[in-house]
Amino acid sequence: MKNKMTTLAVFIAGLIVLLQSCTEGKSDPVSIPFTDDAVPVEVTTLKKLKAVKDINAVGKLSTNDETDLSFKISGVVERVFVNEGDPVRRGQMLARLVQQEVDAIVGQSKENYEKAKRDLERSEKLFRDSVITLEHLQNAQTAFDIATQQLNVAQFNQQHSVVRAPADGVVLRKLINPGQFVSPGSTALITNGATRKNWLVKVGVTDKQWAMIGGHELATIAFDAIPQRHFTGFVSRKSGTVDSQSGLFTVEIALKETDIQLATGMFAEVHIRTDIETEYWPVPYQAILDASGNRAFVFVATDSATARMKPVVFDGFNQDHVFVTEGLTDAEKLIITGSPYLSDKSSITILN
């Protein structure tokens, strides 16, 4: 958020300089006044407007069913059968570990199982003939049960020494290569259900914007890659915690079904419509001074002869104005030219 607001401030400051230079070039030359001279200025009447407070944010296209796939056991990767972007089918083998060690463990477990089974059958016969005690029979039964469980575990691990697609979808990321040693549970591949078109856009919003969203608000989505088409969606979920890296809250926008081909990772601009009404003063760029973050200064004319500096807070902008939300409650006349030559309580001469 801090980087975003800094960029906004730099943009506004640059635009102010450009507009002021263009404005001064078109008007009559204005000499720089001496300290004690009244500064010639132009003013405009401030008018407070009302508008529905919408939220603009950016994010990337994804799906609601991204899955991190991994091996259950450690081992060396033998083969990876897919690449990033490949479509996959449910149950398709995507990667496999070297099987020698896995097969050896399964074979050893089978041998132990067969031995324990034979020992139990012999013990049962001897117990019926009263050759061994009940304790010996129970020990043989316990050994057989343990061998059975060990075989089940070995066979289960063997099944999970390969990675299979949990559903139809697309490979988003491939994080392993043949010959690489992997640990149990480490992510090998990431897939999603893009073929099922469960598209959503994840955007970051500030805490104030997060509080404005109740859920299921309608949204308009535009993709840089498809400038001629706008998509519709709605807020499907908002996170309950802030992202530690970005400092923003995540909001998910679910796209309504579309036949247009989309791809995971496409950059999107999202416009979320809320029912919250806000009031603001539209202030021309050339009146804004020392913008930093969402704060700046302007000069207002308290009477026809004196300028006063006002700290203001703004929340957004368009190509012509900055939307000031705080700081101008008692002001009527905004100074729009001559501001660089002013200080608080400077004497002024109003030209218009």
Kinemage of the C-alpha trace (Angstrom):
@kinemage 1
@onewidth
@group {chain A} dominant
@subgroup {mainchain}
@vectorlist {calphas} color= white
{ca met a 1} P 0.000 0.000 0.000
{ca lys a 2} L 2.833 2.337 0.872
{ca asn a 3} L 4.467 1.795 -2.520
{ca lys a 4} L 1.147 2.307 -4.267
{ca met a 5} L 0.445 5.595 -2.509
{ca thr a 6} L 4.030 6.779 -3.099
{ca thr a 7} L 3.615 6.078 -6.816
{ca leu a 8} L 0.308 7.967 -6.780
{ca ala a 9} L 1.925 10.935 -5.089
{ca val a 10} L 4.810 11.004 -7.562
{ca phe a 11} L 2.370 10.800 -10.465
{ca ile a 12} L 0.248 13.663 -9.104
{ca ala a 13} L 3.292 15.801 -8.358
{ca gly a 14} L 4.625 15.340 -11.875
{ca leu a 15} L 1.255 16.084 -13.408
{ca ile a 16} L 0.910 19.227 -11.285
{ca val a 17} L 4.230 20.567 -12.578
{ca leu a 18} L 3.239 19.786 -16.164
{ca leu a 19} L -0.202 21.404 -15.863
{ca gln a 20} L 1.168 24.468 -14.122
{ca ser a 21} L 3.777 24.987 -16.813
{ca cys a 22} L 1.155 24.578 -19.541
{ca thr a 23} L -1.245 26.922 -17.768
{ca glu a 24} L 1.355 29.622 -17.245
{ca gly a 25} L 2.456 29.317 -20.874
{ca lys a 26} L -1.044 30.051 -22.109
{ca ser a 27} L -1.808 33.026 -19.825
{ca asp a 28} L -0.244 36.443 -19.642
{ca pro a 29} L 3.282 36.466 -18.213
{ca val a 30} L 3.245 36.725 -14.424
{ca ser a 31} L 6.321 38.183 -12.778
{ca ile a 32} L 7.540 36.646 -9.561
{ca pro a 33} L 6.356 39.033 -6.832
{ca phe a 34} L 8.535 40.501 -4.151
{ca thr a 35} L 7.982 39.222 -0.634
{ca asp a 36} L 5.830 42.156 0.394
{ca asp a 37} L 3.807 42.309 -2.846
{ca ala a 38} L 0.342 40.840 -3.198
{ca val a 39} L 0.517 37.663 -5.296
{ca pro a 40} L -1.823 37.606 -8.313
{ca val a 41} L -3.924 34.418 -8.206
{ca glu a 42} L -6.933 32.848 -9.824
{ca val a 43} L -9.612 31.123 -7.743
{ca thr a 44} L -12.527 28.802 -8.277
{ca thr a 45} L -15.561 28.098 -6.144
{ca leu a 46} L -15.398 24.832 -4.207
{ca lys a 47} L -18.375 22.541 -4.670
{ca lys a 48} L -18.914 19.378 -2.691
{ca leu a 49} L -20.229 16.418 -4.659
{ca lys a 50} L -21.725 13.057 -3.732
{ca ala a 51} L -20.960 9.748 -5.412
{ca val a 52} L -21.177 6.028 -4.762
{ca lys a 53} L -17.877 4.836 -3.359
{ca asp a 54} L -16.567 2.171 -5.705
{ca ile a 55} L -13.325 0.228 -5.367
{ca asn a 56} L -10.716 -0.159 -8.069
{ca ala a 57} L -8.080 -2.859 -7.659
{ca val a 58} L -5.738 -5.026 -9.705
{ca gly a 59} L -4.961 -8.723 -9.549
{ca lys a 60} L -4.318 -11.918 -11.483
{ca leu a 61} L -6.639 -14.539 -12.862
{ca ser a 62} L -6.706 -17.900 -11.103
{ca thr a 63} L -9.201 -20.603 -10.128
{ca asn a 64} L -10.819 -21.636 -6.871
{ca asp a 65} L -9.246 -25.087 -6.856
{ca glu a 66} L -5.482 -24.703 -7.097
{ca thr a 67} L -3.814 -27.803 -5.648
{ca asp a 68} L -0.241 -28.341 -4.481
{ca leu a 69} L 0.765 -31.912 -5.351
{ca ser a 70} L 3.601 -33.755 -3.614
{ca phe a 71} L 5.097 -37.190 -2.976
{ca lys a 72} L 4.319 -38.841 0.354
{ca ile a 73} L 7.824 -40.266 0.660
{ca ser a 74} L 11.309 -39.012 -0.071
{ca gly a 75} L 13.261 -40.185 -3.057
{ca val a 76} L 14.877 -39.322 -6.369
{ca val a 77} L 12.648 -38.134 -9.211
{ca glu a 78} L 12.743 -40.603 -12.096
{ca arg a 79} L 10.440 -38.881 -14.601
{ca val a 80} L 8.174 -35.860 -14.942
{ca phe a 81} L 5.540 -36.475 -17.612
{ca val a 82} L 4.123 -32.931 -17.965
{ca asn a 83} L 5.232 -29.339 -18.421
{ca glu a 84} L 3.728 -26.056 -17.261
{ca gly a 85} L 0.565 -25.228 -19.193
{ca asp a 86} L -0.224 -28.839 -20.124
{ca pro a 87} L -3.851 -29.978 -19.719
{ca val a 88} L -4.277 -33.067 -17.522
{ca arg a 89} L -7.019 -35.612 -16.856
{ca arg a 90} L -8.156 -36.952 -13.521
{ca gly a 91} L -5.930 -39.873 -12.444
{ca gln a 92} L -3.211 -39.131 -15.023
{ca met a 93} L 0.338 -39.881 -13.819
{ca leu a 94} L 2.285 -36.626 -13.673
{ca ala a 95} L 5.590 -37.623 -12.037
{ca arg a 96} L 7.292 -40.708 -10.576
{ca leu a 97} L 10.134 -41.468 -8.152
{ca val a 98} L 12.828 -44.065 -8.799
{ca gln a 99} L 11.117 -47.328 -7.818
{ca gln a 100} L 14.006 -49.640 -6.827
{ca glu a 101} L 14.035 -48.722 -3.149
{ca val a 102} L 10.237 -48.550 -2.943
{ca asp a 103} L 9.858 -51.971 -4.585
{ca ala a 104} L 12.528 -53.437 -2.306
{ca ile a 105} L 10.684 -52.255 0.814
{ca val a 106} L 7.401 -53.695 -0.485
{ca gly a 107} L 9.137 -57.002 -1.304
{ca gln a 108} L 10.694 -57.200 2.150
{ca ser a 109} L 7.325 -56.450 3.786
{ca lys a 110} L 5.696 -59.241 1.735
{ca glu a 111} L 8.356 -61.717 2.857
{ca asn a 112} L 7.850 -60.743 6.503
{ca tyr a 113} L 4.111 -61.068 6.048
{ca glu a 114} L 4.372 -64.558 4.531
{ca lys a 115} L 6.696 -65.696 7.309
{ca ala a 116} L 4.422 -64.309 10.021
{ca lys a 117} L 1.463 -66.009 8.368
{ca arg a 118} L 3.241 -69.382 8.314
{ca asp a 119} L 4.329 -68.971 11.939
{ca leu a 120} L 0.773 -68.209 12.995
{ca glu a 121} L -0.645 -71.228 11.163
{ca arg a 122} L 1.993 -73.481 12.778
{ca ser a 123} L 1.326 -71.990 16.200
{ca glu a 124} L -2.425 -72.521 15.861
{ca lys a 125} L -1.826 -76.232 15.014
{ca leu a 126} L 0.596 -76.690 17.897
{ca phe a 127} L -1.777 -74.971 20.296
{ca arg a 128} L -4.595 -77.324 19.266
{ca asp a 129} L -2.252 -80.229 19.995
{ca ser a 130} L -1.403 -78.674 23.388
{ca val a 131} L 2.263 -78.369 22.451
{ca ile a 132} L 2.568 -74.599 23.051
{ca thr a 133} L 0.904 -72.254 25.495
{ca leu a 134} L -1.723 -69.623 24.772
{ca glu a 135} L 0.935 -66.935 25.245
{ca his a 136} L 3.005 -68.370 22.384
{ca leu a 137} L -0.065 -68.362 20.139
{ca gln a 138} L -0.889 -64.769 21.037
{ca asn a 139} L 2.680 -63.702 20.296
{ca ala a 140} L 2.437 -65.302 16.863
{ca gln a 141} L -0.874 -63.536 16.245
{ca thr a 142} L 0.661 -60.200 17.246
{ca ala a 143} L 3.647 -60.738 14.932
{ca phe a 144} L 1.289 -61.514 12.055
{ca asp a 145} L -0.798 -58.378 12.717
{ca ile a 146} L 2.333 -56.207 12.758
{ca ala a 147} L 3.602 -57.714 9.513
{ca thr a 148} L 0.195 -57.124 7.913
{ca gln a 149} L 0.230 -53.442 8.875
{ca gln a 150} L 3.816 -53.011 7.679
{ca leu a 151} L 2.872 -54.483 4.316
{ca asn a 152} L -0.127 -52.146 4.058
{ca val a 153} L 2.096 -49.135 4.799
{ca ala a 154} L 4.707 -50.203 2.258
{ca gln a 155} L 2.063 -50.727 -0.444
{ca phe a 156} L 0.448 -47.358 0.390
{ca asn a 157} L 3.821 -45.596 0.079
{ca gln a 158} L 4.404 -47.391 -3.199
{ca gln a 159} L 1.121 -46.024 -4.549
{ca his a 160} L 2.157 -42.502 -3.487
{ca ser a 161} L 5.632 -42.664 -4.972
{ca val a 162} L 3.911 -41.246 -8.058
{ca val a 163} L 1.925 -38.020 -8.422
{ca arg a 164} L -1.441 -38.196 -10.182
{ca ala a 165} L -3.841 -35.432 -11.209
{ca pro a 166} L -6.668 -35.121 -8.663
{ca ala a 167} L -9.026 -33.694 -11.296
{ca asp a 168} L -9.171 -32.445 -14.864
{ca gly a 169} L -7.221 -29.215 -15.136
{ca val a 170} L -3.982 -27.518 -16.142
{ca val a 171} L -0.425 -27.661 -14.789
{ca leu a 172} L 0.389 -24.230 -13.382
{ca arg a 173} L 3.910 -24.845 -12.088
{ca lys a 174} L 6.493 -27.630 -12.308
{ca leu a 175} L 8.898 -27.476 -9.381
{ca ile a 176} L 10.859 -30.717 -9.886
{ca asn a 177} L 13.090 -32.300 -12.522
{ca pro a 178} L 14.448 -35.824 -13.109
{ca gly a 179} L 17.365 -36.691 -10.830
{ca gln a 180} L 16.259 -34.272 -8.129
{ca phe a 181} L 15.918 -35.515 -4.539
{ca val a 182} L 12.597 -34.543 -2.946
{ca ser a 183} L 11.423 -34.627 0.649
{ca pro a 184} L 8.033 -35.938 1.810
{ca gly a 185} L 5.313 -33.317 1.358
{ca ser a 186} L 7.434 -30.838 -0.632
{ca thr a 187} L 5.454 -29.343 -3.519
{ca ala a 188} L 6.262 -31.017 -6.822
{ca leu a 189} L 3.536 -29.639 -9.109
{ca ile a 190} L 0.695 -27.137 -8.851
{ca thr a 191} L -2.486 -27.716 -10.841
{ca asn a 192} L -5.900 -26.123 -11.078
{ca gly a 193} L -9.271 -26.834 -12.610
{ca ala a 194} L -9.020 -24.293 -15.426
{ca thr a 195} L -10.777 -26.648 -17.818
{ca arg a 196} L -13.869 -26.396 -15.622
{ca lys a 197} L -13.816 -22.572 -15.929
{ca asn a 198} L -14.050 -21.875 -12.187
{ca trp a 199} L -12.279 -18.563 -12.760
{ca leu a 200} L -11.621 -15.946 -10.110
{ca val a 201} L -9.448 -12.858 -9.706
{ca lys a 202} L -7.567 -12.297 -6.453
{ca val a 203} L -7.042 -8.594 -5.689
{ca gly a 204} L -5.476 -6.713 -2.801
{ca val a 205} L -7.416 -3.968 -0.995
{ca thr a 206} L -6.726 -1.649 1.930
{ca asp a 207} L -8.310 -2.114 5.348
{ca lys a 208} L -10.790 0.705 4.615
{ca gln a 209} L -11.783 -0.865 1.303
{ca trp a 210} L -12.017 -4.275 2.963
{ca ala a 211} L -14.479 -2.858 5.512
{ca met a 212} L -16.653 -1.479 2.688
{ca ile a 213} L -17.137 -4.938 1.175
{ca gly a 214} L -19.919 -7.010 2.656
{ca gly a 215} L -19.846 -9.844 0.136
{ca his a 216} L -21.475 -10.649 -3.222
{ca glu a 217} L -21.005 -7.101 -4.585
{ca leu a 218} L -21.067 -6.984 -8.374
{ca ala a 219} L -17.805 -6.304 -10.184
{ca thr a 220} L -16.551 -5.500 -13.668
{ca ile a 221} L -13.304 -7.121 -14.814
{ca ala a 222} L -11.061 -6.019 -17.667
{ca phe a 223} L -7.992 -7.897 -18.913
{ca asp a 224} L -5.051 -6.204 -20.606
{ca ala a 225} L -4.873 -9.134 -23.011
{ca ile a 226} L -8.532 -8.708 -24.074
{ca pro a 227} L -9.084 -4.909 -24.153
{ca gln a 228} L -12.193 -5.127 -26.334
{ca arg a 229} L -14.168 -7.180 -23.811
{ca his a 230} L -15.333 -6.584 -20.228
{ca phe a 231} L -16.417 -9.402 -17.927
{ca thr a 232} L -18.821 -9.478 -14.989
{ca gly a 233} L -18.389 -11.155 -11.635
{ca phe a 234} L -19.093 -10.844 -7.930
{ca val a 235} L -17.234 -10.872 -4.632
{ca ser a 236} L -17.081 -14.522 -3.556
{ca arg a 237} L -14.756 -14.267 -0.548
{ca lys a 238} L -12.662 -11.816 1.428
{ca ser a 239} L -9.776 -12.809 3.661
{ca gly a 240} L -9.881 -12.355 7.399
{ca thr a 241} L -6.173 -11.570 7.764
{ca val a 242} L -3.751 -9.197 6.081
{ca asp a 243} L -1.028 -10.456 3.756
{ca ser a 244} L 2.281 -10.039 5.576
{ca gln a 245} L 4.206 -9.184 2.406
{ca ser a 246} L 1.882 -6.729 0.663
{ca gly a 247} L 0.104 -5.306 3.709
{ca leu a 248} L -3.219 -5.715 1.881
{ca phe a 249} L -6.295 -7.884 2.367
{ca thr a 250} L -7.183 -10.389 -0.353
{ca val a 251} L -10.610 -10.283 -2.006
{ca glu a 252} L -11.669 -12.949 -4.509
{ca ile a 253} L -13.863 -12.006 -7.474
{ca ala a 254} L -15.637 -14.957 -9.121
{ca leu a 255} L -16.214 -14.539 -12.855
{ca lys a 256} L -19.553 -15.442 -14.314
{ca glu a 257} L -19.353 -18.231 -16.882
{ca thr a 258} L -17.912 -17.164 -20.211
{ca asp a 259} L -17.017 -18.826 -23.503
{ca ile a 260} L -13.974 -16.583 -23.993
{ca gln a 261} L -10.700 -18.474 -23.615
{ca leu a 262} L -8.773 -17.295 -20.561
{ca ala a 263} L -5.452 -18.303 -19.025
{ca thr a 264} L -4.207 -18.469 -15.461
{ca gly a 265} L -2.037 -15.492 -14.513
{ca met a 266} L -3.666 -12.930 -16.824
{ca phe a 267} L -3.454 -9.400 -15.373
{ca ala a 268} L -6.872 -7.940 -14.501
{ca glu a 269} L -8.300 -4.585 -13.458
{ca val a 270} L -11.346 -4.921 -11.207
{ca his a 271} L -14.055 -2.355 -10.465
{ca ile a 272} L -16.164 -3.347 -7.429
{ca arg a 273} L -19.490 -1.551 -7.027
{ca thr a 274} L -20.559 -0.791 -3.458
{ca asp a 275} L -23.644 0.887 -1.992
{ca ile a 276} L -21.621 3.274 0.168
{ca glu a 277} L -22.038 6.960 -0.658
{ca thr a 278} L -19.171 9.388 -0.184
{ca glu a 279} L -18.695 13.161 -0.422
{ca tyr a 280} L -15.677 14.850 -1.999
{ca trp a 281} L -14.381 18.075 -3.513
{ca pro a 282} L -13.015 17.820 -7.074
{ca val a 283} L -9.747 19.774 -6.979
{ca pro a 284} L -7.738 20.582 -10.149
{ca tyr a 285} L -4.238 19.119 -10.220
{ca gln a 286} L -2.579 22.528 -10.445
{ca ala a 287} L -3.971 23.424 -7.007
{ca ile a 288} L -2.316 20.442 -5.291
{ca leu a 289} L 1.067 20.978 -3.585
{ca asp a 290} L 3.547 18.608 -1.884
{ca ala a 291} L 1.538 15.418 -2.406
{ca ser a 292} L 2.772 12.521 -0.256
{ca gly a 293} L 0.816 9.314 0.131
{ca asn a 294} L -2.807 10.421 0.167
{ca arg a 295} L -2.070 13.818 1.732
{ca ala a 296} L -1.217 17.191 0.235
{ca phe a 297} L -1.656 20.958 0.667
{ca val a 298} L -3.790 23.535 -1.110
{ca phe a 299} L -4.294 27.272 -0.721
{ca val a 300} L -7.723 28.823 -0.228
{ca ala a 301} L -8.796 32.459 -0.237
{ca thr a 302} L -10.387 33.274 3.105
{ca asp a 303} L -11.164 36.751 1.804
{ca ser a 304} L -10.197 38.778 -1.255
{ca ala a 305} L -6.768 39.635 0.188
{ca thr a 306} L -5.345 36.648 2.143
{ca ala a 307} L -4.344 33.067 1.284
{ca arg a 308} L -4.435 30.245 3.831
{ca met a 309} L -2.661 26.914 3.515
{ca lys a 310} L -4.908 23.864 4.084
{ca pro a 311} L -3.738 20.265 4.606
{ca val a 312} L -6.063 17.908 2.729
{ca val a 313} L -6.626 14.184 2.298
{ca phe a 314} L -7.512 12.777 -1.114
{ca asp a 315} L -8.903 9.418 -2.166
{ca gly a 316} L -8.451 8.799 -5.865
{ca phe a 317} L -8.301 10.923 -9.006
{ca asn a 318} L -9.236 11.057 -12.661
{ca gln a 319} L -7.617 12.789 -15.625
{ca asp a 320} L -8.745 16.252 -14.485
{ca his a 321} L -9.194 16.274 -10.709
{ca val a 322} L -8.016 14.898 -7.390
{ca phe a 323} L -10.859 13.773 -5.113
{ca val a 324} L -10.316 15.538 -1.774
{ca thr a 325} L -12.314 14.043 1.107
{ca glu a 326} L -10.989 15.986 4.114
{ca gly a 327} L -9.676 19.477 4.842
{ca leu a 328} L -11.943 21.842 2.908
{ca thr a 329} L -15.084 21.929 5.067
{ca asp a 330} L -14.938 25.665 5.819
{ca ala a 331} L -13.388 26.778 2.525
{ca glu a 332} L -15.256 28.469 -0.318
{ca lys a 333} L -12.632 29.727 -2.768
{ca leu a 334} L -9.769 27.507 -3.956
{ca ile a 335} L -6.636 29.112 -5.399
{ca ile a 336} L -5.770 27.386 -8.669
{ca thr a 337} L -2.915 29.549 -10.049
{ca gly a 338} L -0.082 31.321 -8.276
{ca ser a 339} L 0.137 28.705 -5.484
{ca pro a 340} L 3.925 28.102 -5.837
{ca tyr a 341} L 4.558 31.738 -4.804
{ca leu a 342} L 2.375 31.589 -1.698
{ca ser a 343} L 2.907 30.853 1.959
{ca asp a 344} L 0.352 30.795 4.748
{ca lys a 345} L -1.301 34.203 5.195
{ca ser a 346} L 0.258 35.628 2.022
{ca ser a 347} L -1.359 38.746 0.553
{ca ile a 348} L -3.130 38.032 -2.741
{ca thr a 349} L -4.817 39.830 -5.596
{ca ile a 350} L -7.621 37.851 -7.241
{ca leu a 351} L -7.477 38.196 -11.021
{ca asn a 352} L -10.767 36.586 -11.967
